[in-house]
Amino acid sequence: MSARFLILCSLILTLFSCTKPQVELLSPSIIPAPQLLQVNPGHFTINEETTLSNNDDFTACYNFLNNFLEHATDRDWDIKYSDNNAIVLEYDSSITSKEGYRIVSTDRNITIKASTDAGAFYAVQSLIQLMPVDIADRTEIHIPAITIKDEPRFKYRGMHLDVSRHMFDVEFIKKYIDAMAMLKMNNFHWHLTDDQGWRIEIKKYPKLQEVAAYRDSTLVGHYNDTPHQYDGKKYGGYYTQEEVREVIAFAKARHINVIPEIEMPGHAQAAIAAYPELGCTSDNIQVAMKWGVFEDIYCPSEETFTFLENVLDEVIELFPSKYIHIGGDEAPKTQWKTSDIAQRVIKENGLKDEFELQSYFIQRMEKYLNSKGRQIIGWDEILEGGLAPNATVMSWRGTKGAIDAAKAGHDVIMTPTSHAYFDYYQSENENEPLAIGGFLPLEKVYHFNPIPEELTEKEAKFILGVQGNIWTEYMTTSDQVEYMAFPRMLAMSEVAWTREENKNYTGFSNRLEAFHQRLDVMDINYANHLYEIEGVLNENQAYELSTKTIGKEIRFTTNGTEPTATSTLYESPIPFTADMTLKAAVFKDNEQLGSVFIQEFIFHKGVGATISINKESHKSYPGSGAAGLINGIKGSDSRYGDREWLGFWGEDIEIEITFKEPIEIETIDLRFYNAPGQWIYSPKQIELFLTLELDDTVYDIIDVDSNNQSILNINYELYKPKSLTPKYKNLKLRIPNYGIIPDGNQGAGNKAWTFIDEIIIK
């Protein structure tokens, strides 16, 4: 071996020994997305020598970060100022947003800058998301060199949890709040009282704990099932005042304000069961055992106001929140109409009717809370009869309440059923757990823009922010709550935090795919629908398939067989020219991800015809537009908010279908959704007009009987004379709205919804 070769080998080994080891850096995957994130060359390494530096500017934030790191790395962290190998918390007065922050990560250190502890806390949440989820198993943690400049879009970023229908222990409440904090949400709306249970200890009224906190039995199955069935088991409980203080302290350390809701004047059956004198009838009633709206509401007597003021005194002592939520929704006026007390209050105060009496009730409670330095939030029904002067409106019945309140100069929190009710179904899979109804997929949550287009720039400033709601009628366990909340809570966090121009659903989907590991570590039972397929019929009568995550392929069949890794690869839209059963699935590396997508196609005589509707469907439930009623695709039997169902609120509609050429018609099948529990009613009657070739018109009235079915299928068979075969060139349907929802039903006094699906012509 030559000396030259030995020298060369020695030089190569020296070069290799001087080369820095390759570092695998995670792509920044922060949810909610920052307003600006720039990735720079290099990285910072957290090791056993890394220290924390605070200078006492952000004590609460520092304590949170220190506790996280000590728990995650199983070591004590030194606290000392250093400009090298340190995580530095630094006060910066130039950051004007109270919740804004900056992060600069270099090869020397990580610097967090903020002007408040809240801003620093949100920076820490972003920093934690830059770390790998398995940091406990690593001796070194590599953070990419980045620059982040961030602040929230809205100042109110909330999540709600109903504990009246089903109650969850303090440890779960803390877990829920921890997840909110991770997502930079700052208001926890705790729904503590309702017809089915009173969940907060009020020392002055012990029967609230002894009677109102427990129901004798609970509805089994869905509210729309008939007859109703019950489990016969006593159910209930309540949070002690010590437990409430514990939750509030836990939330405060995470910069989350806890807003209690004490319902009034409706949703009070549990309280009236404990103290019958609070009602208008003084009847002995039970804590409600099923869901819905009940006629037993607080009577506007002095005794009632004294009770509520005393309750609120204890609530105020517990909760530091500026806001107290007083409900105000779904309060039937039936008993007030026949109550001597209620009618006397109307007369003595010069009120017009029971709606103004509700306004009087709310305004009186608002004045009391204002005198204690607090402000009220109410559901948008508090607009009826006149809005309390300083009230904040939580708009849930669409956006009209928000628009009216903002134009009147009132603060608004956006939480419409169409985009914020996480008790709705989130997938069209038939194996989804039982839910109240509706359809709210992740993408629809993400695309919610909380600023109604009807508002001017000045009026839009009254939109404080957004909130996702979890109503728990059909969620008996904390696992079910998590399944319904996640990942929709993540989408709502980005609606609340990230500016509209910085949002991108495909990017969010891919960040979410990586984020699943973090949810796994947190032991959160999330729903994973990322690998589901979305289908849409295009204007060329071909069906387009897509999936949101990158690096995957779609395989499909059209004969009803299950797709496999060797099935046809989807590359272009699939023609729809005959009856067809399409099945498809997402694959990666020959492995199926997610469930099989199934779509049935009915190639009937209406497909391809021209259709018009005299009214626009509600913007929250547009379906696939008018053309979706004759596209050959039925909507879901359990999810009325999907791509195929068109929703109309309180409007009579007229549908006209014109065929390309006159056709024979034997039957016309109509589909309506019928779910009174969700304010959805099938029409009572339908008018049918058929225009013949020679412009003669066939007219008929179709009487409708819902028979308590959730999906109402109407099969209309045309009379066909034996001597001739008539052909029709035009079909018109007049469909009157059901009208005002009657007393005793959910949504009483409101306009009913009409939901219509495929019109099948054969």
C-alpha positions in Angstrom: 0.0 0.0 0.0 1.6 3.3 -1.0 2.2 6.2 1.3 0.2 8.5 -1.0 -2.9 6.2 -0.6 -2.5 6.2 3.2 -2.3 10.0 3.3 -5.4 10.2 1.0 -7.4 7.9 3.3 -6.3 9.9 6.3 -7.5 13.1 4.7 -10.9 11.6 3.8 -11.5 10.3 7.4 -10.5 13.8 8.7 -13.0 15.4 6.4 -15.8 13.0 7.4 -15.0 13.5 11.1 -15.3 17.3 10.7 -18.6 17.1 8.9 -21.7 18.0 11.1 -24.1 15.1 11.5 -27.3 15.4 9.3 -30.3 16.7 11.3 -33.8 15.8 10.3 -36.0 18.9 10.8 -39.7 18.8 11.0 -41.6 21.1 8.7 -43.3 23.8 10.8 -46.9 22.6 11.2 -48.5 25.1 13.6 -52.3 25.2 14.1 -53.7 27.8 14.0 -51.5 29.1 11.2 -49.4 32.2 12.2 -49.9 35.4 10.2 -46.3 35.2 9.1 -43.9 32.3 9.3 -40.5 32.4 7.5 -38.1 29.4 7.5 -34.4 30.3 7.6 -31.3 28.3 7.0 -30.1 26.3 10.0 -31.6 25.1 13.2 -31.4 25.5 17.0 -30.6 22.4 19.2 -32.2 22.1 22.6 -29.9 19.8 24.7 -29.2 19.2 28.4 -27.2 22.5 28.6 -30.0 24.7 27.2 -31.4 27.2 29.8 -34.5 29.4 30.2 -34.2 33.1 30.5 -37.2 35.2 31.7 -36.2 38.4 33.5 -39.5 38.1 35.4 -41.4 39.7 32.6 -43.7 36.8 32.0 -43.9 34.7 35.1 -47.1 32.8 34.3 -46.0 32.0 30.8 -42.5 31.0 32.0 -44.1 28.6 34.7 -46.1 26.9 32.0 -43.1 26.4 29.7 -40.9 25.3 32.5 -43.5 22.7 33.7 -43.9 21.5 30.1 -40.2 21.0 29.5 -39.5 19.4 32.9 -42.3 17.0 32.3 -41.4 16.3 28.7 -37.6 15.9 29.2 -37.7 14.6 32.8 -35.0 17.0 34.0 -34.8 20.3 35.9 -34.1 23.4 33.7 -31.6 26.1 34.8 -33.0 29.6 34.9 -30.4 32.2 34.0 -29.9 34.9 31.5 -27.8 33.9 28.5 -27.6 34.9 24.8 -26.3 31.5 23.8 -28.1 28.1 24.0 -31.1 29.5 25.7 -34.8 30.0 25.2 -35.3 33.7 26.0 -38.6 35.3 27.0 -38.3 39.1 26.3 -40.6 42.0 26.8 -41.1 44.1 23.7 -43.2 47.3 24.0 -43.3 47.7 20.2 -45.7 44.7 19.9 -49.0 46.6 20.1 -51.3 43.6 20.0 -52.0 42.4 23.5 -52.0 38.8 22.3 -49.4 39.2 19.6 -45.8 37.8 19.7 -42.6 37.2 17.8 -40.4 34.2 17.7 -36.9 34.2 16.2 -35.0 30.9 16.2 -31.3 30.9 15.2 -28.4 28.5 15.8 -27.6 30.3 19.0 -31.0 30.6 20.8 -34.7 31.0 20.6 -36.1 34.4 21.4 -39.7 35.0 22.3 -40.9 38.6 22.3 -44.3 39.9 23.5 -45.8 42.9 25.4 -48.0 40.8 27.6 -47.9 37.4 29.3 -50.8 36.3 27.0 -48.8 37.0 23.9 -45.8 35.2 25.3 -48.0 32.2 26.2 -49.3 31.9 22.7 -45.7 32.1 21.4 -44.9 29.2 23.8 -47.8 27.2 22.3 -46.3 27.7 18.8 -42.9 26.8 20.1 -44.2 23.5 21.5 -45.8 22.7 18.2 -42.4 23.2 16.5 -41.0 20.4 18.7 -41.4 16.7 17.9 -44.1 14.9 19.8 -41.6 12.3 21.1 -39.2 14.7 22.8 -39.2 12.5 25.9 -37.3 9.9 23.9 -34.7 12.4 22.5 -31.5 13.7 24.0 -31.5 16.6 21.5 -34.4 18.5 20.1 -33.9 20.3 16.8 -35.9 23.4 16.0 -35.8 24.9 12.5 -34.4 28.4 12.3 -37.6 30.5 11.8 -39.1 33.9 12.2 -42.7 34.2 13.3 -44.8 37.4 13.6 -48.2 36.6 14.8 -51.4 38.1 16.3 -55.0 37.0 16.4 -57.7 38.0 13.9 -60.4 38.1 16.6 -60.2 38.8 20.3 -63.0 36.3 21.2 -62.0 32.8 20.4 -64.3 30.4 22.2 -65.5 26.8 22.7 -68.6 25.8 24.5 -69.5 22.7 26.5 -72.9 21.6 27.6 -72.7 19.7 30.9 -76.4 19.7 31.6 -77.5 17.0 29.3 -74.5 14.9 30.1 -71.9 15.7 32.8 -68.2 15.3 32.7 -65.7 15.2 35.5 -63.2 18.0 36.4 -60.3 16.2 34.9 -61.9 16.1 31.5 -62.9 19.7 31.8 -59.2 20.5 32.4 -58.2 18.3 29.4 -60.7 20.2 27.2 -59.3 23.5 28.4 -55.7 22.4 27.8 -56.6 21.6 24.2 -58.2 25.0 23.8 -55.1 26.6 25.1 -52.9 24.7 22.7 -55.1 26.2 19.9 -54.9 29.7 21.3 -58.6 29.9 22.2 -59.3 32.2 25.1 -63.0 31.7 26.2 -64.6 28.6 27.7 -68.4 28.8 27.7 -69.6 26.5 30.4 -73.3 25.7 29.9 -74.2 24.8 33.5 -78.0 24.8 33.8 -80.8 23.5 31.6 -84.0 21.5 31.7 -82.2 18.2 32.1 -79.9 19.2 35.0 -78.5 22.0 37.2 -74.8 21.5 37.5 -73.4 24.2 39.8 -73.6 24.3 43.6 -75.6 27.2 45.0 -75.3 27.2 48.7 -78.4 29.4 49.3 -80.6 26.9 47.5 -79.7 23.3 48.5 -82.6 21.8 46.5 -80.7 22.7 43.3 -78.2 20.1 44.4 -80.7 17.7 45.9 -83.4 17.8 43.2 -82.5 19.9 40.2 -79.1 18.1 39.6 -80.7 14.7 39.0 -83.2 13.3 36.5 -85.0 10.0 37.1 -84.4 8.6 33.6 -82.9 9.5 30.2 -84.1 9.2 26.6 -82.7 6.3 24.7 -82.1 6.6 21.0 -83.0 9.7 19.0 -85.5 12.4 19.9 -87.2 11.8 16.5 -87.7 8.1 17.2 -91.3 7.2 18.2 -92.4 6.1 20.6 -89.8 7.5 23.0 -87.9 5.0 25.1 -86.1 5.6 28.5 -83.4 3.8 30.3 -85.0 4.1 33.8 -81.7 5.1 35.5 -81.2 8.1 37.8 -78.6 10.4 36.3 -76.9 13.6 37.4 -74.5 15.4 39.6 -73.1 18.9 40.0 -69.8 20.8 40.4 -69.0 22.0 43.9 -67.9 25.5 44.3 -64.4 24.3 45.1 -64.3 22.3 41.9 -65.5 25.4 40.0 -62.7 27.5 41.5 -60.2 24.7 40.6 -61.3 24.8 36.9 -61.2 28.6 36.8 -57.7 28.7 38.3 -56.5 26.0 35.8 -58.0 28.0 32.9 -56.6 31.3 34.1 -53.1 29.9 34.0 -53.7 29.2 30.3 -55.2 32.7 29.6 -58.7 31.3 29.2 -61.7 33.1 30.6 -64.5 30.9 31.9 -68.0 32.2 31.1 -70.8 30.5 33.1 -74.2 30.1 31.5 -77.2 30.3 33.8 -80.3 29.9 31.6 -83.3 32.2 31.9 -86.2 32.6 31.4 -86.5 29.3 29.5 -84.7 26.0 29.9 -85.5 26.3 33.6 -87.5 23.0 34.2 -84.8 21.6 36.5 -84.8 24.6 38.7 -88.6 24.7 38.8 -88.7 21.0 39.7 -86.7 22.0 42.8 -88.6 25.1 43.6 -92.1 25.0 42.0 -93.0 28.5 43.1 -90.5 29.8 40.4 -92.9 28.6 37.7 -96.2 30.1 36.6 -98.3 27.1 37.5 -96.8 26.0 40.9 -97.2 22.4 39.6 -94.9 19.8 40.8 -92.8 18.8 37.8 -89.8 16.6 37.1 -86.4 17.4 35.9 -86.7 16.8 32.1 -85.8 13.3 30.9 -85.8 14.0 27.2 -84.4 16.7 25.0 -86.3 19.6 23.5 -88.0 22.7 24.5 -90.5 22.8 27.5 -93.3 25.2 28.4 -92.3 25.4 32.1 -90.2 28.6 32.3 -89.5 31.1 35.0 -92.6 33.2 36.0 -91.7 36.9 36.1 -92.5 37.3 39.8 -90.6 39.2 42.4 -89.8 35.8 44.0 -88.2 34.6 40.8 -86.1 37.7 40.4 -84.9 37.4 44.0 -84.0 33.8 43.4 -82.0 34.6 40.2 -80.3 37.5 41.8 -79.2 35.4 44.7 -78.0 32.7 42.3 -76.0 35.2 40.3 -74.5 36.6 43.5 -72.8 33.3 44.1 -71.9 32.9 40.5 -70.3 36.3 40.4 -68.3 35.5 43.5 -66.9 32.4 41.8 -66.3 33.6 38.3 -64.1 36.6 37.6 -65.4 36.7 34.0 -66.6 40.1 32.7 -69.4 38.2 30.9 -72.2 36.1 32.4 -74.2 34.2 29.9 -78.0 34.3 30.7 -79.3 32.2 27.8 -82.5 33.8 26.7 -83.2 31.2 24.0 -86.2 29.0 23.3 -88.5 30.4 25.9 -92.1 29.4 25.1 -94.7 32.1 26.1 -97.6 29.7 26.5 -97.7 29.9 30.3 -97.1 33.6 30.4 -100.2 34.1 28.2 -102.4 32.6 30.9 -100.5 33.7 34.0 -102.0 36.4 36.2 -98.6 37.4 37.4 -97.1 37.6 33.9 -100.1 39.6 32.6 -99.9 42.0 35.5 -96.2 42.6 34.8 -97.1 43.3 31.2 -99.8 45.8 32.2 -97.9 47.5 35.0 -94.8 48.1 32.8 -96.7 49.1 29.6 -95.4 46.2 27.6 -97.0 45.2 24.3 -96.9 41.5 24.6 -95.1 38.4 26.0 -92.1 39.1 23.7 -91.6 42.5 25.3 -92.1 40.7 28.6 -89.1 38.6 27.8 -87.1 41.7 26.9 -88.2 43.2 30.2 -87.0 40.1 32.0 -83.6 40.1 30.3 -83.1 43.8 30.7 -83.9 43.6 34.4 -81.3 40.9 34.9 -78.9 42.9 32.8 -79.3 45.9 35.1 -78.6 43.8 38.1 -75.5 42.3 36.6 -74.3 45.7 35.3 -74.7 47.0 38.9 -72.2 44.3 39.9 -69.7 45.3 37.2 -70.6 42.5 34.8 -72.1 42.3 31.3 -74.5 39.8 29.8 -74.3 37.5 26.8 -77.5 36.0 25.4 -78.5 33.9 22.5 -79.9 35.9 19.6 -83.5 35.5 20.9 -82.8 38.3 23.3 -83.2 40.6 20.3 -86.9 39.9 20.3 -89.0 42.5 22.0 -86.1 44.9 22.2 -82.4 44.3 23.1 -81.0 45.0 26.5 -78.8 48.1 26.3 -75.4 46.6 27.0 -75.9 43.0 25.9 -73.6 41.0 23.7 -75.4 38.7 21.3 -74.4 35.2 20.5 -75.8 34.6 17.0 -76.8 30.9 16.5 -79.9 30.9 14.3 -77.9 31.9 11.2 -76.4 35.3 10.8 -79.5 37.6 10.9 -79.3 38.1 14.6 -75.6 39.1 14.2 -76.4 41.6 11.5 -79.3 43.2 13.4 -77.2 43.4 16.6 -74.1 44.8 14.9 -76.1 47.4 13.0 -77.6 48.5 16.3 -74.1 48.9 17.8 -74.0 45.7 19.9 -71.1 43.3 20.2 -71.6 39.9 18.6 -70.1 36.5 18.9 -70.7 34.3 15.8 -71.8 30.7 16.4 -74.3 29.8 13.7 -75.6 26.2 13.6 -74.5 25.9 10.0 -70.8 26.3 10.8 -70.3 26.1 14.6 -72.5 23.3 16.0 -70.2 20.3 16.5 -73.0 18.1 17.7 -73.9 17.7 14.0 -72.6 14.8 11.9 -69.2 15.3 10.4 -69.1 12.5 7.9 -71.6 10.7 5.6 -70.3 7.3 6.7 -73.2 5.3 8.0 -71.1 4.0 11.0 -70.8 7.5 12.6 -72.0 7.7 16.2 -75.6 8.8 16.8 -75.9 12.6 16.6 -78.6 15.2 16.7 -78.7 15.5 12.9 -77.4 18.0 10.3 -74.0 17.7 8.5 -71.0 19.9 9.3 -67.8 18.5 7.8 -64.4 19.8 8.7 -64.0 21.8 5.5 -67.3 23.7 6.0 -66.1 24.7 9.5 -62.8 25.9 8.1 -64.3 28.0 5.3 -66.5 29.9 7.7 -66.0 33.7 7.4 -67.4 35.3 10.6 -67.9 38.7 9.1 -71.4 38.8 7.3 -71.1 40.5 4.0 -74.1 42.7 4.8 -72.1 44.7 7.4 -70.1 47.8 6.6 -66.5 48.0 7.7 -67.6 50.0 10.7 -70.3 47.6 11.7 -68.0 44.6 11.2 -65.9 45.9 14.2 -68.8 44.7 16.5 -68.0 41.1 15.6 -65.9 40.1 18.5 -65.2 36.6 17.2 -66.4 33.0 17.0 -67.3 30.0 19.1 -67.7 26.3 18.4 -70.6 24.6 20.4 -70.8 21.1 21.9 -74.3 20.2 22.9 -74.3 16.8 24.6 -77.7 15.2 24.2 -76.1 12.4 22.3 -72.7 12.4 23.9 -72.7 10.2 27.0 -68.9 9.9 27.4 -65.9 12.2 27.2 -64.6 10.0 24.4 -67.7 11.0 22.4 -67.2 14.6 23.2 -63.7 14.5 21.9 -64.7 12.6 18.7 -67.2 15.4 17.9 -65.0 18.2 18.9 -61.8 17.1 17.2 -60.6 18.0 14.6 -63.4 20.6 14.1 -62.1 22.6 17.0 -58.7 22.9 15.2 -60.5 24.3 12.1 -62.4 26.8 14.3 -59.2 27.9 16.0 -57.9 28.9 12.6 -61.1 30.7 11.7 -60.7 32.6 14.9 -57.0 33.3 14.8 -55.7 33.4 11.2 -56.5 36.1 8.7 -58.7 35.1 5.9 -56.1 35.7 3.2 -53.7 33.4 5.1 -56.0 30.4 5.2 -55.8 27.5 2.8 -57.7 24.3 3.4 -55.3 22.0 1.6 -52.5 23.3 3.6 -54.5 23.0 6.8 -55.4 19.4 5.9 -51.7 18.5 5.5 -50.8 20.2 8.8 -53.6 18.3 10.4 -52.3 15.0 9.1 -49.1 15.7 11.0 -51.0 17.0 14.0 -52.7 13.7 14.5 -49.6 12.5 16.3 -49.8 15.3 18.8 -53.5 14.4 19.5 -52.4 10.8 20.0 -49.9 11.8 22.6 -52.6 13.9 24.3 -54.9 10.8 24.3 -57.6 12.7 22.4 -60.1 10.5 20.6 -60.3 12.5 17.4 -62.3 11.7 14.2 -60.1 11.1 11.2 -61.9 11.8 8.0 -58.9 13.2 6.1 -58.7 10.1 3.9 -62.3 10.3 2.8 -63.2 11.1 -0.7 -65.3 14.1 -1.9 -67.4 13.7 -5.0 -69.1 16.3 -7.2 -71.0 16.1 -10.4 -69.6 18.7 -12.9 -71.5 20.6 -15.6 -70.5 18.0 -18.2 -72.4 15.3 -16.3 -69.2 13.6 -15.1 -68.3 12.8 -11.5 -65.1 14.3 -10.0 -63.3 12.7 -7.1 -60.8 14.3 -4.8 -59.1 13.9 -1.5 -57.5 16.7 0.5 -54.1 15.3 1.6 -51.2 15.1 -0.8 -49.2 12.1 -2.0 -52.2 9.7 -2.2 -54.1 8.0 -5.1 -57.7 7.2 -5.6 -58.8 3.8 -6.9 -62.4 3.1 -7.9 -65.0 0.7 -9.3 -68.4 1.4 -11.0 -70.0 -2.0 -10.7 -70.5 -2.0 -6.9 -67.5 -4.1 -6.1 -65.0 -3.1 -3.3 -62.0 -1.1 -4.6 -58.5 -2.5 -4.2 -55.0 -1.4 -4.8 -55.4 -2.8 -8.4 -58.7 -1.2 -9.2 -58.9 1.6 -11.8 -56.7 4.6 -10.9 -58.8 7.8 -10.8 -57.3 10.3 -13.3 -60.2 12.2 -14.8 -63.9 12.7 -14.1 -66.1 9.6 -14.5 -69.0 9.9 -17.0 -72.5 9.4 -15.6 -74.8 8.1 -18.4 -76.6 5.2 -16.7 -77.5 3.9 -13.2 -74.2 3.3 -11.5 -72.8 2.3 -8.1 -69.4 4.0 -7.6 -67.1 2.8 -4.9 -63.7 4.4 -4.3 -61.0 4.6 -1.6 -57.7 6.4 -1.0 -54.5 4.4 -1.2 -50.9 5.0 -0.5 -48.2 2.4 -1.2 -50.9 -0.1 -2.0 -52.5 0.3 1.4 -56.0 1.6 1.8 -56.4 4.6 4.0 -59.8 5.5 5.4 -63.2 4.1 4.5 -64.8 3.2 1.2 -66.7 6.1 -0.5 -70.0 4.9 -2.0 -72.2 6.9 -4.3 -75.4 5.6 -6.0 -76.5 7.2 -9.3 -80.0 7.1 -10.6 -80.2 8.1 -14.3 -83.8 9.3 -14.4 -85.6 11.4 -17.0 -85.0 14.7 -15.1 -81.2 14.4 -15.4 -80.0 17.0 -17.8 -83.2 19.0 -17.8 -83.4 22.8 -17.1 -84.5 23.7 -13.6 -85.2 26.9 -11.7 -86.4 27.8 -8.2 -88.1 31.1 -7.5 -86.2 31.6 -4.2 -82.6 31.2 -3.3 -81.8 28.4 -0.9 -80.5 29.6 2.5 -76.8 30.4 2.2 -76.0 28.0 5.0 -77.6 25.1 3.2 -77.2 25.6 -0.6 -76.8 22.0 -1.5 -75.6 21.8 -5.1 -78.0 24.5 -6.2 -81.2 24.0 -8.1 -79.4 21.6 -10.5 -78.7 19.3 -7.6 -82.4 18.5 -7.4 -82.3 16.6 -10.7 -78.7 15.4 -10.8 -79.4 11.7 -10.1 -77.9 11.8 -6.6 -79.8 11.4 -3.4 -78.8 13.2 -0.2 -78.0 11.4 3.1 -80.9 9.9 5.1 -79.5 11.3 8.3 -77.5 14.5 7.5 -79.6 17.3 6.0 -76.8 19.7 5.5 -74.9 17.7 2.9 -74.2 18.7 -0.7 -77.6 17.4 -2.0 -80.1 18.8 0.5 -81.4 22.4 -0.2 -82.7 24.3 2.8 -85.2 27.1 2.8 -86.2 29.0 6.0 -89.8 30.0 6.2 -90.2 30.5 2.5 -92.7 29.1 -0.1 -90.9 27.8 -3.1 -91.8 27.1 -6.7 -89.7 24.7 -8.7 -89.9 24.5 -12.5 -88.3 21.8 -14.7 -88.3 22.0 -18.5 -87.3 19.0 -20.5 -85.1 19.1 -23.6 -88.0 17.5 -25.5 -91.4 16.2 -24.4 -91.2 13.0 -22.4 -93.5 10.3 -21.0 -93.8 10.4 -17.2 -95.1 7.5 -15.1 -94.0 8.6 -11.6 -92.5 11.5 -9.8 -90.7 10.8 -6.5 -90.0 13.7 -4.0 -87.9 13.6 -0.9 -88.2 15.9 2.1 -86.4 16.0 5.4 -88.7 15.9 8.4 -87.0 16.5 11.8 -89.2 18.7 14.1 -86.4 18.5 16.7 -84.3 20.6 14.4 -87.2 22.9 13.3 -87.4 21.0 9.9 -90.9 20.2 8.7 -92.2 18.6 5.5 -94.9 20.6 3.7 -98.5 19.8 4.4 -99.5 20.0 0.7 -97.8 20.3 -2.7 -99.3 21.7 -5.9 -98.3 19.9 -9.1 -98.6 21.3 -12.6 -97.6 19.3 -15.8 -97.7 21.0 -19.2 -98.5 18.7 -22.1 -97.1 19.1 -25.7 -100.1 21.1 -26.8 -99.8 23.4 -23.7 -102.7 21.8 -21.8 -102.0 21.6 -18.1 -102.5 18.7 -15.7 -103.0 20.0 -12.1 -103.2 18.1 -8.9 -102.8 18.6 -5.1 -100.7 16.2 -3.2 -101.6 16.0 0.5 -98.7 15.1 2.7 -98.6 13.1 5.9 -95.2 12.9 7.5 -96.1 9.9 9.7 -93.2 11.0 11.9 -90.7 9.8 9.3 -87.3 11.6 9.2 -87.1 11.1 5.5 -90.4 11.6 3.7 -90.5 9.9 0.3 -93.5 10.9 -1.8 -94.3 8.7 -4.8 -96.8 10.4 -7.1 -98.1 8.1 -9.9 -99.6 9.8 -12.9 -102.9 8.8 -14.3 -102.3 7.3 -17.8 -105.3 6.9 -20.2 -105.4 3.6 -22.0 -106.1 5.2 -25.4 -103.0 7.5 -25.6 -99.6 8.1 -24.1 -99.3 11.7 -23.1 -96.0 13.5 -23.2 -95.0 16.4 -21.0 -92.6 19.3 -21.7 -92.7 21.1 -18.3 -93.2 20.3 -14.6 -93.9 22.8 -11.9 -94.1 22.2 -8.2 -95.5 24.8 -5.6 -94.3 23.8 -2.2 -95.6 26.0 0.7 -93.6 26.2 3.8 -95.0 24.5 6.9 -95.4 27.8 8.6 -94.8 28.9 12.2 -93.7 26.1 14.6 -96.6 25.5 17.0 -96.3 25.8 20.8 -95.0 22.8 22.7 -92.4 22.0 19.9 -88.8 22.8 19.7 -88.4 26.2 18.0 -92.0 27.2 18.8 -92.9 30.6 17.4 -90.1 30.4 14.8 -90.4 29.8 11.0 -90.0 26.2 10.0 -87.3 25.0 7.6 -88.0 23.1 4.4 -85.4 20.7 3.1 -85.8 19.1 -0.3 -83.7 16.6 -2.1 -83.8 14.7 -5.4 -86.8 14.9 -7.7 -86.8 11.6 -9.5 -88.8 11.5 -12.7 -89.5 8.1 -14.3 
